[in-house]
Amino acid sequence: MLTHNDHDALRRDFRWNLPARLNMADQCLAHDADAVAIIDHDGSPQPVTFGQLHDMTDRLAHALAVPRGERVGVLRTQSSWTAAAHLAVWKSAAISVPLFKLFGPEALALRLDDAGIRTVIADAEGREMLRDFPHLRVIVPEEGLDDAAPFDTRATGPDDPAVIIYTSGTTGAPKGALHGHRVLTGHLPGVEVSHDLLGQPGDVIWTPADWAWIGGLFDVAMPALALGVPVVAARMLKFDPASVAQLVADCKIRNIFFPPTALKMLKAADVRIPGLRSVASGGETLGAPMLDWGQGAFGLQINEFYGQTECNMVASGSGRMFAAQPGAIGKAVPGFEVAVIDEAGNPLPDGQDGDIAIRRGAASMMLEYWNRPDATAEKFRGNWLVTGDKGVIRDGHIRFVGRDDDVITSAGYRIGPSEIEDCLLRHPAVAQVGVIGKPDPLRTQIVKAYVVLRPGFAPDDEMARELRDHARRQSAAHSYPREIAFLDSLPMTVTGKVLRRELRALSETECPQSESSV
């Protein structure tokens, strides 16, 4: 645990503590049984102690009865049982796979098949979503589990597989980033820094980010448990600024991770939340106007942080340690060496643009992509994991310049265009499709699809709505194309690859009648 505010000294003196035996469940449950671990909020606060969470975990581990290395899906939203589900899988030396409640059947099937999942821990709604997968064993812990003796944690080490988190890329299907039991330890320094030394007396943390993503699960929920900080579990079907203020008051929340879109919505509604000790944000740079607004709305500096599913929480700001620089994403977190490198893998001088990369050895770095050795090898350049982001470093402050791929950032979600394209191509009317991110003042980007129809289908508003609904049902409710435009042909390379940069240029110049917004 970080203990002081001298950032330079923390980086100089930091060493990873990764004992030969390490299990994330033990890390999260090693606290006083009477201390509050989770505050479930479904209309009112319902504290769950570490003792209760330990019992829930053990009973669920006995009910699972899975062998070492088995992949187990977790199709749930924020709740104490969701935390217990992951802890039970890790205690069993199995591998948890978080699944998003907004996924459609195609997105679910892709991940279930790729990971070879045979058991899913769900809630009642999740079980209904899985009705088309009769081969699965579905466990809904709220419906009752047998009382059982304590479950002895199976021996695991830092590099034993523990969790697969799927990340969207630009080509092909989403890839599963496989992490070992060291990944929680790897997140702790960045979480502590971004919340101005999280773990102070009275700290209570929450995020609207779903725990199915690395941002909710490992930027908030599990680090909070490991540090003994109560974490609020509150499902928000729709982000509502007034409800956020009420939740903060109900649960006495002092620390929040807000995705940038949430901050924009709070700013638009002119909602001010006093009494917070820290606010962190990640996913995109905020800029001076948002930072200035945050200072007034919260009475503190919003701490921006940076990372990705493959290696997370590698850089962060901290109001207690140094002043924020608008446009920067913070400094390298203790334990991480972050550099801007050239195509040969050589670190570049201060102030020179290049590829943002993280040196091997960081504890939050993935073990590999699940069953994708070629993709794993491509992710590294010598001793550096290449993020795919362009950036520059000046005086230790890392600045994001742009992405090296076509990943879409929308409302805090990172969306790979290929998965949406594949979904739309399954519609009988679609001959070709190209998907891009279109700038949007609220969501950062929205998903936009350019579609070439097969003969006999009309490019009208009715067809646009039909395609939108198809993508929303089959893929995911957070990533369907909000705008659809019809073209006679798509710009292509000589090898048949869609030139998305030309589609992005087209979206800036096209006539309104060429577009169907839905």
C-alpha positions in Angstrom: 0.0 0.0 0.0 1.3 3.4 -1.0 1.9 5.6 2.1 3.1 9.1 1.1 2.7 11.7 -1.6 6.2 11.9 -3.1 5.6 10.5 -6.6 9.2 10.4 -7.6 10.2 8.6 -4.5 7.4 6.1 -4.8 8.5 5.3 -8.4 12.1 5.0 -7.3 11.5 2.7 -4.3 8.6 0.6 -5.6 9.0 -3.2 -6.0 6.2 -5.6 -6.9 5.3 -8.0 -4.0 4.4 -11.2 -5.8 4.8 -14.2 -3.4 5.1 -17.7 -4.8 1.6 -18.4 -3.6 -0.9 -15.8 -4.6 -4.7 -16.0 -5.0 -6.9 -13.0 -5.7 -9.8 -14.4 -3.6 -7.5 -14.5 -0.5 -6.3 -11.0 -1.2 -9.9 -9.7 -1.3 -11.2 -11.6 1.8 -8.3 -11.1 4.2 -10.0 -8.5 6.4 -11.9 -8.3 9.7 -15.1 -10.3 9.3 -17.2 -7.5 10.7 -15.9 -4.8 8.4 -18.1 -3.7 5.6 -17.0 -5.1 2.2 -19.8 -4.1 -0.2 -22.8 -1.9 0.1 -25.6 -3.3 -2.2 -27.9 -0.5 -3.2 -31.2 -1.4 -4.8 -33.3 1.4 -3.4 -31.5 1.6 -0.1 -28.1 0.7 1.3 -27.6 -2.9 2.4 -24.1 -3.5 3.9 -22.4 -6.8 3.3 -19.5 -7.6 5.7 -16.4 -9.5 4.7 -17.6 -12.4 6.9 -20.8 -12.6 4.9 -18.9 -12.2 1.6 -16.6 -15.0 2.6 -19.5 -17.3 3.4 -21.2 -16.4 0.0 -17.9 -17.2 -1.8 -17.4 -20.5 -0.1 -20.9 -21.7 -0.7 -20.8 -20.7 -4.3 -17.4 -22.4 -4.8 -18.8 -25.7 -3.4 -21.8 -25.3 -5.8 -19.5 -24.7 -8.7 -17.4 -27.8 -8.2 -15.3 -27.1 -11.2 -11.8 -28.4 -11.9 -8.6 -26.3 -12.0 -8.4 -24.2 -15.2 -12.2 -24.4 -16.1 -13.6 -21.3 -17.6 -16.7 -20.0 -15.8 -18.8 -17.1 -17.2 -20.2 -14.4 -14.9 -23.2 -12.8 -16.5 -24.3 -10.3 -13.9 -24.2 -6.6 -13.1 -23.0 -4.9 -9.9 -23.8 -6.8 -6.7 -22.2 -8.6 -3.8 -23.1 -11.9 -5.5 -21.2 -10.8 -8.6 -18.1 -10.2 -6.5 -18.6 -13.6 -4.8 -18.9 -15.2 -8.2 -15.5 -14.1 -9.3 -14.0 -14.9 -5.9 -15.4 -18.4 -5.9 -14.0 -19.1 -9.3 -10.6 -17.9 -8.3 -10.7 -19.9 -5.0 -11.3 -22.9 -7.2 -8.2 -22.1 -9.3 -10.6 -21.7 -12.3 -10.8 -18.8 -14.7 -13.6 -16.3 -14.6 -14.9 -14.6 -17.7 -17.0 -11.5 -17.2 -19.9 -11.2 -19.6 -21.9 -8.0 -20.3 -25.7 -7.9 -19.7 -26.2 -5.8 -22.8 -24.6 -8.4 -25.1 -26.9 -9.9 -27.7 -26.9 -13.7 -28.6 -24.2 -13.4 -31.2 -21.8 -11.5 -28.9 -22.5 -13.9 -26.1 -22.0 -17.0 -28.3 -18.7 -15.7 -29.6 -17.2 -15.4 -26.1 -18.8 -18.6 -24.8 -17.5 -20.6 -27.6 -14.0 -19.0 -27.7 -13.4 -19.5 -24.0 -15.0 -23.0 -24.0 -17.4 -22.0 -21.2 -19.7 -24.7 -19.8 -20.9 -23.0 -16.6 -22.2 -19.5 -16.1 -23.0 -17.7 -12.8 -25.9 -15.4 -13.6 -28.9 -13.6 -12.1 -32.5 -14.3 -13.1 -32.3 -11.9 -16.1 -29.0 -13.4 -17.2 -30.4 -16.9 -17.1 -33.2 -15.8 -19.4 -30.6 -14.4 -21.8 -28.9 -17.8 -21.9 -32.1 -19.7 -22.8 -30.7 -20.3 -26.3 -27.6 -22.1 -24.9 -29.1 -25.3 -23.5 -25.7 -26.9 -23.1 -24.7 -24.5 -20.3 -25.1 -25.1 -16.6 -26.4 -21.9 -15.2 -26.2 -21.1 -11.4 -28.3 -18.3 -9.9 -27.0 -17.9 -6.4 -29.9 -15.7 -5.2 -32.2 -18.7 -5.6 -30.4 -20.6 -2.8 -27.2 -22.5 -2.2 -26.6 -25.3 0.2 -24.9 -24.5 3.5 -21.3 -25.8 3.3 -18.1 -26.0 5.2 -15.4 -23.5 4.4 -13.8 -23.9 1.0 -10.0 -24.3 1.1 -8.4 -22.1 -1.6 -6.6 -24.1 -4.1 -2.9 -23.3 -4.4 -2.2 -20.7 -7.2 0.8 -18.5 -8.0 1.1 -15.0 -9.7 1.2 -16.4 -13.2 -1.5 -19.0 -12.9 -4.5 -18.0 -15.1 -7.4 -16.3 -13.3 -9.5 -14.2 -15.6 -10.2 -13.7 -19.3 -11.4 -10.2 -20.3 -12.4 -9.7 -23.9 -11.2 -6.6 -25.7 -12.5 -5.3 -29.0 -9.9 -4.9 -31.8 -10.1 -3.7 -35.3 -9.8 -7.0 -37.3 -11.4 -10.3 -36.6 -13.2 -11.4 -33.5 -12.6 -9.9 -30.1 -9.6 -11.3 -28.3 -9.6 -12.6 -24.7 -6.8 -11.1 -22.6 -5.8 -13.8 -20.2 -4.5 -12.5 -16.8 -2.9 -14.3 -13.9 -3.5 -13.9 -10.2 -1.0 -11.0 -10.2 -3.3 -8.8 -12.1 -5.0 -7.5 -8.9 -1.7 -6.6 -7.3 -0.9 -4.9 -10.6 -3.9 -2.6 -10.4 -3.4 -1.5 -6.8 -0.7 1.3 -7.3 -2.7 2.9 -10.1 -6.0 2.8 -8.2 -4.3 4.2 -5.1 -2.7 7.0 -7.1 -5.8 8.0 -9.1 -7.8 8.2 -5.8 -5.1 10.2 -3.9 -4.0 7.3 -1.8 -7.2 5.3 -1.7 -7.7 3.6 1.7 -7.9 6.7 3.9 -10.3 6.5 6.9 -13.9 6.9 5.7 -13.3 6.1 2.1 -16.2 4.5 0.2 -15.9 4.0 -3.6 -18.3 3.5 -6.5 -18.4 3.7 -10.3 -21.2 3.6 -12.8 -19.0 1.4 -15.0 -20.3 -2.1 -15.2 -18.3 -4.8 -13.5 -18.3 -6.9 -16.7 -15.5 -4.6 -17.9 -12.0 -4.2 -16.6 -12.8 -0.6 -15.7 -15.5 -1.6 -13.2 -14.0 -4.9 -12.0 -10.3 -4.1 -11.6 -10.3 -0.3 -11.4 -12.8 -0.3 -8.6 -14.5 -3.4 -7.2 -11.6 -5.8 -6.6 -8.9 -3.3 -5.6 -11.4 -1.8 -3.1 -11.9 -5.2 -1.5 -8.2 -5.9 -1.5 -7.6 -2.5 0.3 -10.5 -3.0 2.7 -12.4 -0.1 1.3 -16.2 -0.5 1.1 -17.4 -0.6 -2.5 -20.9 0.4 -3.5 -22.7 -2.0 -5.9 -25.6 -0.2 -7.5 -27.1 -1.1 -10.8 -28.0 1.9 -13.0 -30.1 0.9 -15.9 -29.6 4.5 -17.2 -27.1 7.1 -16.0 -29.1 9.8 -14.3 -27.2 12.8 -12.7 -29.9 13.4 -10.0 -29.8 9.7 -9.0 -26.0 9.8 -8.8 -26.2 12.6 -6.3 -28.8 10.7 -4.2 -26.7 7.5 -4.3 -23.6 9.4 -3.1 -25.6 10.8 -0.2 -27.3 7.4 0.7 -24.0 5.5 0.8 -21.7 8.3 2.0 -19.5 7.7 -1.1 -16.2 9.6 -1.1 -14.4 8.2 -4.1 -15.7 7.8 -7.6 -14.5 6.6 -11.0 -16.5 8.5 -13.6 -16.1 7.6 -17.3 -15.8 10.8 -19.4 -19.3 10.5 -20.7 -20.7 10.5 -17.2 -18.8 13.6 -16.4 -20.2 15.3 -19.5 -23.7 14.4 -18.5 -23.2 15.7 -14.9 -21.8 19.0 -16.4 -24.7 19.3 -18.8 -27.2 18.9 -15.9 -25.1 21.2 -13.7 -25.0 18.6 -10.9 -22.5 19.4 -8.2 -21.5 16.8 -5.7 -19.7 18.1 -2.6 -18.0 16.0 0.0 -16.0 13.7 -2.3 -12.4 13.1 -1.6 -11.4 11.8 -5.0 -12.7 11.6 -8.6 -10.9 9.6 -11.2 -11.6 9.3 -14.9 -10.2 7.3 -17.8 -10.8 6.4 -21.4 -10.0 9.7 -23.0 -8.4 13.0 -22.2 -10.7 15.5 -20.6 -9.2 18.9 -21.5 -9.0 22.1 -19.6 -12.7 23.1 -19.6 -13.8 19.8 -18.0 -11.0 19.9 -15.5 -11.9 23.5 -14.5 -15.6 22.5 -14.2 -14.6 19.5 -12.1 -12.7 21.7 -9.7 -15.9 23.7 -9.1 -18.4 20.8 -9.1 -16.4 18.5 -6.8 -14.0 20.9 -5.1 -11.0 18.8 -6.2 -8.8 17.9 -9.2 -10.2 15.1 -11.4 -7.4 12.6 -11.7 -7.1 11.1 -15.2 -5.6 7.6 -15.7 -4.6 5.5 -18.6 -4.4 1.8 -19.5 -6.0 -0.9 -21.5 -7.4 -4.4 -21.0 -4.0 -6.0 -21.9 -2.1 -3.9 -19.3 -4.2 -1.5 -17.2 -3.7 1.4 -14.8 -0.2 2.2 -16.1 -0.4 6.0 -15.8 -2.4 8.4 -13.7 -2.7 11.9 -12.3 -3.0 12.6 -8.6 -4.0 15.9 -7.1 -2.1 15.1 -3.9 1.1 14.4 -5.8 1.3 16.8 -8.7 -0.8 19.3 -10.6 -2.7 18.1 -13.7 -1.7 19.3 -17.1 -4.7 19.6 -19.4 -4.3 17.2 -22.3 -2.0 14.9 -20.4 -3.1 11.5 -19.0 -0.8 11.6 -16.0 2.6 10.1 -15.2 3.7 6.5 -15.1 2.4 4.8 -12.0 4.9 3.2 -9.5 5.9 -0.2 -10.8 5.4 0.7 -14.5 7.9 1.8 -17.1 6.0 3.7 -19.8 7.8 5.0 -22.8 7.2 6.3 -26.3 9.1 4.0 -28.7 10.0 3.9 -32.4 9.3 1.1 -34.9 12.5 -0.8 -33.8 11.4 -0.7 -30.1 13.8 2.0 -29.0 12.6 4.7 -26.5 12.4 8.1 -28.1 13.7 11.4 -26.6 11.5 13.6 -24.5 9.0 15.5 -26.6 9.1 13.2 -29.7 6.0 11.4 -30.9 5.9 7.6 -31.2 4.1 4.5 -29.9 3.1 4.4 -26.2 4.4 1.2 -24.8 4.9 -0.6 -21.4 8.0 -2.6 -20.5 7.5 -6.3 -19.7 7.4 -7.1 -16.0 4.4 -5.0 -15.0 2.1 -7.0 -12.8 -1.1 -6.0 -14.6 0.2 -7.1 -18.0 -1.7 -10.0 -19.6 -0.2 -13.5 -19.8 -1.3 -13.8 -23.4 -4.3 -13.6 -25.7 -6.4 -16.7 -25.1 -5.6 -19.3 -27.8 -4.1 -16.5 -30.0 -0.3 -16.9 -30.0 0.2 -15.0 -33.2 -1.8 -12.0 -31.9 0.1 -12.2 -28.6 3.4 -12.0 -30.5 2.2 -9.1 -32.5 1.3 -7.1 -29.4 4.9 -7.0 -28.3 7.9 -5.2 -29.8 11.0 -6.7 -28.1 10.6 -6.0 -24.3 7.7 -3.6 -24.8 3.9 -4.2 -25.0 2.7 -1.7 -27.6 -0.6 -0.1 -26.7 -1.7 0.9 -30.2 -1.8 4.5 -29.1 0.4 7.3 -30.3 1.7 9.7 -27.7 4.5 12.0 -26.5 6.1 12.4 -23.1 7.3 15.7 -21.7 8.7 16.0 -18.2 7.2 12.7 -17.2 3.6 13.7 -18.3 2.2 11.4 -21.0 0.1 13.0 -23.7 -2.2 11.0 -26.0 -1.9 11.9 -29.7 -4.2 9.4 -31.4 -4.9 5.7 -32.0 -3.0 3.5 -34.4 -6.2 1.5 -35.2 -9.9 1.9 -35.7 -11.2 1.2 -32.2 -14.3 3.3 -31.4 -14.6 4.9 -28.0 -18.3 5.5 -27.2 -19.8 6.4 -23.8 -16.7 4.9 -22.1 -16.9 1.6 -24.1 -14.2 0.5 -26.5 -15.9 -1.0 -29.6 -14.2 -3.0 -32.4 -15.8 -2.2 -35.8 -15.2 -5.7 -37.1 -17.7 -7.4 -34.7 -20.4 -4.9 -35.8 -19.6 -5.4 -39.5 -19.8 -9.2 -39.1 -23.2 -8.9 -37.4 -24.6 -6.6 -40.1 -23.3 -8.9 -42.9 -25.5 -11.6 -41.5 -28.6 -9.6 -42.5 -29.9 -10.8 -45.9 -30.1 -7.2 -47.2 -26.4 -6.4 -46.6 -23.8 -7.0 -49.3 -20.9 -4.9 -47.8 -20.5 -2.8 -44.7 -17.9 -0.5 -43.1 -18.1 0.8 -39.6 -16.4 3.8 -38.1 -16.6 6.1 -35.1 -18.2 9.5 -35.7 -17.3 12.3 -33.3 -20.1 13.1 -30.9 -20.1 15.8 -28.2 -21.7 13.5 -25.5 -20.4 10.0 -26.2 -17.1 11.0 -27.7 -18.0 8.9 -30.7 -21.1 7.1 -32.0 -21.0 4.0 -34.2 -21.8 4.8 -37.8 -22.2 2.1 -40.5 -21.9 2.5 -44.2 -23.9 -0.2 -46.0 -24.0 -1.4 -49.6 -27.3 -3.3 -50.1 -28.0 -6.3 -52.2 -30.2 -5.9 -55.3 -33.9 -5.6 -54.5 -33.6 -3.8 -51.1 -34.4 -0.1 -50.8 -31.9 2.3 -49.0 -34.5 4.1 -46.9 -35.2 5.0 -43.3 -37.2 1.8 -42.8 -34.2 -0.3 -43.9 -31.9 1.7 -41.6 -34.1 1.1 -38.6 -34.3 -2.6 -39.5 -30.5 -2.9 -39.6 -30.1 -0.9 -36.4 -32.6 -3.2 -34.6 -30.8 -6.3 -36.0 -27.5 -5.2 -34.7 -28.9 -4.2 -31.4 -30.6 -7.6 -30.9 -27.8 -9.8 -32.2 -24.6 -8.0 -31.1 -24.9 -5.6 -28.1 -27.1 -2.8 -27.0 -24.1 -0.5 -26.4 -22.5 -0.9 -29.8 -25.2 -0.9 -32.4 -24.9 1.8 -35.2 -26.8 4.9 -34.2 -26.3 6.2 -37.8 -26.5 4.2 -41.0 -25.7 5.6 -44.5 -26.2 3.7 -47.7 -23.6 3.8 -50.5 -23.3 2.2 -54.0 -19.8 0.9 -53.1 -17.2 1.1 -50.3 -13.7 2.4 -50.6 -11.4 -0.6 -50.7 -7.7 -1.5 -50.8 -6.5 -3.7 -53.7 -6.7 -6.6 -51.3 -10.4 -5.9 -50.4 -9.9 -4.2 -47.1 -12.4 -1.4 -46.2 -10.6 1.9 -46.1 -12.1 3.3 -42.9 -10.1 6.5 -43.0 -11.9 7.4 -46.2 -15.2 6.6 -44.6 -14.3 8.9 -41.7 -13.4 11.6 -44.2 -16.7 11.0 -46.0 -18.7 11.4 -42.8 -17.3 14.9 -42.4 -18.4 16.0 -45.9 -21.5 14.0 -47.0 -24.8 15.6 -47.8 -27.6 15.1 -45.2 -29.8 13.2 -47.7 -27.2 10.5 -48.0 -27.6 9.5 -44.3 -30.3 7.8 -42.4 -30.0 8.7 -38.7 -31.8 6.4 -36.4 
